[in-house]
């Protein structure tokens, strides 16, 4: 892995392992909910057609598979952001002494941001399924706002950590 021309190695921490496991659990829950909803819709459609054979335009659940694709895309994009080489940041100084710390902060932040993104996709799937069942009429829930707030907090702390690893100038060292 590289940051500009500097080589860094991937440090896989326990936190990142736990967050990856949580991401896999959310992805599996999304797949399970989509497939269970498909079974539910198929049983409802067969019940409707058995009682009234003149009905057309039954609910098609296969559009729900898009939520699996979106979840997989979130995971794939985050993995690409972790493993592809990064450009040197313009706003911060990254040199040989702090390149590894900078890389660890960026990777941990991307891994952390994956969770609210997957939770937002899961919530979108739940809302979509409830609208298809005509059991829910709102298009947004407080969960989306909580996901945005969580993502903002993660980004704030990541930027703060990057600021703390910046090399100090000679005048700042003399002040301390």
C-alpha positions as CSV (number, residue, x, y, z in Angstrom):
1,X,0.0,0.0,0.0
2,X,1.2,3.5,-0.7
3,X,0.5,7.1,0.2
4,X,1.9,9.0,-2.7
5,X,5.5,7.6,-2.9
6,X,5.7,6.4,0.7
7,X,5.1,2.7,1.3
8,X,3.0,1.7,4.3
9,X,1.8,-1.7,5.6
10,X,-1.7,-2.7,6.5
11,X,-2.1,-3.0,10.3
12,X,-5.2,-5.0,11.0
13,X,-6.4,-4.1,14.5
14,X,-9.0,-5.8,16.7
15,X,-11.3,-2.9,16.2
16,X,-11.2,-3.3,12.5
17,X,-11.9,-7.0,12.8
18,X,-14.9,-6.3,15.0
19,X,-16.2,-3.7,12.6
20,X,-15.7,-6.0,9.6
21,X,-17.6,-8.7,11.5
22,X,-20.5,-6.2,12.2
23,X,-20.5,-5.2,8.5
24,X,-20.8,-8.9,7.4
25,X,-23.6,-9.4,9.9
26,X,-25.5,-6.4,8.6
27,X,-25.0,-7.6,5.0
28,X,-26.2,-11.1,5.9
29,X,-29.3,-9.6,7.7
30,X,-30.0,-7.5,4.5
31,X,-29.8,-10.6,2.3
32,X,-32.0,-12.6,4.8
33,X,-34.6,-9.9,5.0
34,X,-34.8,-9.5,1.2
35,X,-35.2,-13.2,0.7
36,X,-37.8,-13.6,3.5
37,X,-39.8,-10.7,2.1
38,X,-39.7,-12.4,-1.3
39,X,-41.2,-15.5,0.3
40,X,-43.8,-13.4,2.0
41,X,-44.8,-11.6,-1.1
42,X,-45.0,-14.9,-3.1
43,X,-47.2,-16.5,-0.5
44,X,-49.5,-13.4,-0.5
45,X,-49.6,-13.4,-4.3
46,X,-50.6,-17.1,-4.4
47,X,-53.2,-16.5,-1.7
48,X,-54.7,-13.6,-3.7
49,X,-54.7,-15.5,-7.0
50,X,-56.3,-18.6,-5.4
51,X,-59.2,-16.5,-4.1
52,X,-59.6,-14.3,-7.1
53,X,-58.2,-15.4,-10.5
54,X,-59.1,-12.1,-12.3
55,X,-56.5,-10.0,-10.5
56,X,-53.6,-8.6,-12.5
57,X,-50.6,-6.5,-11.4
58,X,-49.5,-8.4,-8.3
59,X,-46.5,-7.1,-6.3
60,X,-43.2,-8.1,-7.7
61,X,-40.6,-8.4,-5.0
62,X,-37.5,-8.9,-7.1
63,X,-36.8,-5.2,-7.2
64,X,-35.8,-5.6,-3.5
65,X,-32.7,-7.4,-4.7
66,X,-31.3,-3.9,-5.4
67,X,-30.7,-3.5,-1.6
68,X,-28.4,-6.5,-1.7
69,X,-26.5,-5.0,-4.6
70,X,-26.2,-1.6,-2.8
71,X,-24.9,-3.2,0.4
72,X,-22.4,-5.2,-1.6
73,X,-21.4,-2.0,-3.4
74,X,-20.8,-0.1,-0.1
75,X,-18.6,-3.0,1.1
76,X,-16.7,-3.1,-2.2
77,X,-16.1,0.7,-2.4
78,X,-14.8,0.7,1.2
79,X,-12.4,-2.1,0.5
80,X,-11.2,-0.4,-2.6
81,X,-10.7,2.8,-0.6
82,X,-8.6,0.8,1.9
83,X,-6.4,-1.2,-0.5
84,X,-5.9,1.2,-3.4
85,X,-2.9,3.6,-3.2
86,X,-3.8,7.0,-1.9
87,X,-2.7,10.4,-3.0
88,X,-0.7,12.6,-0.7
89,X,-3.0,14.9,1.2
90,X,-2.7,18.6,0.3
91,X,-3.9,20.0,3.6
92,X,-1.7,17.8,5.9
93,X,2.0,16.9,6.0
94,X,2.6,13.2,5.5
95,X,6.2,12.1,5.7
96,X,8.2,9.0,6.6
97,X,7.7,9.5,10.3
98,X,3.9,9.8,10.3
99,X,2.8,8.0,7.1
100,X,2.0,4.7,8.9
101,X,-0.1,6.5,11.6
102,X,-1.9,8.5,8.8
103,X,-2.6,5.3,6.9
104,X,-3.9,3.6,10.1
105,X,-6.2,6.5,10.8
106,X,-7.6,6.6,7.3
107,X,-8.2,2.8,7.2
108,X,-9.9,2.8,10.6
109,X,-12.1,5.7,9.6
110,X,-13.2,4.0,6.4
111,X,-13.9,0.8,8.3
112,X,-16.0,2.8,10.8
113,X,-17.9,4.7,8.1
114,X,-18.9,1.4,6.5
115,X,-21.2,0.7,9.5
116,X,-23.5,3.8,9.3
117,X,-23.6,3.4,5.5
118,X,-24.8,-0.2,5.7
119,X,-27.3,0.7,8.5
120,X,-28.7,3.4,6.2
121,X,-29.0,0.9,3.4
122,X,-30.7,-1.6,5.7
123,X,-33.1,1.1,6.9
124,X,-33.9,2.1,3.3
125,X,-34.7,-1.6,2.6
126,X,-37.0,-1.8,5.6
127,X,-38.9,1.4,4.5
128,X,-39.2,0.1,0.9
129,X,-40.6,-3.2,2.1
130,X,-43.1,-1.5,4.4
131,X,-44.2,0.8,1.6
132,X,-44.7,-2.2,-0.7
133,X,-46.9,-3.8,2.0
134,X,-48.8,-0.5,2.4
135,X,-47.9,-0.5,6.1
136,X,-45.8,2.6,6.1
137,X,-46.1,5.9,4.3
138,X,-43.1,7.9,5.4
139,X,-39.9,8.0,3.2
140,X,-37.5,8.9,6.0
141,X,-36.9,7.9,9.6
142,X,-34.8,9.3,12.4
143,X,-32.4,6.4,11.8
144,X,-31.1,8.2,8.7
145,X,-30.3,11.3,10.8
146,X,-28.6,9.2,13.4
147,X,-26.5,7.6,10.7
148,X,-25.5,11.0,9.3
149,X,-24.6,12.3,12.8
150,X,-22.5,9.1,13.5
151,X,-20.7,9.5,10.2
152,X,-20.0,13.2,11.0
153,X,-18.6,12.3,14.4
154,X,-16.4,9.6,12.9
155,X,-15.0,12.1,10.3
156,X,-14.5,14.8,13.0
157,X,-12.5,12.4,15.2
158,X,-10.5,11.1,12.2
159,X,-9.5,14.7,11.1
160,X,-8.6,15.5,14.8
161,X,-6.4,12.5,15.0
162,X,-4.7,13.4,11.7
163,X,-4.1,17.0,13.0
164,X,-2.5,15.5,16.2
165,X,0.1,13.5,14.2
166,X,1.3,16.5,12.2
167,X,5.0,17.4,12.7
168,X,5.5,20.4,14.9
169,X,7.5,23.4,13.7
170,X,10.5,24.6,15.7
171,X,8.6,27.6,17.1
172,X,5.8,25.3,18.4
173,X,8.4,23.0,20.1
174,X,10.0,26.0,21.8
175,X,6.6,27.1,23.2
176,X,6.1,23.8,24.9
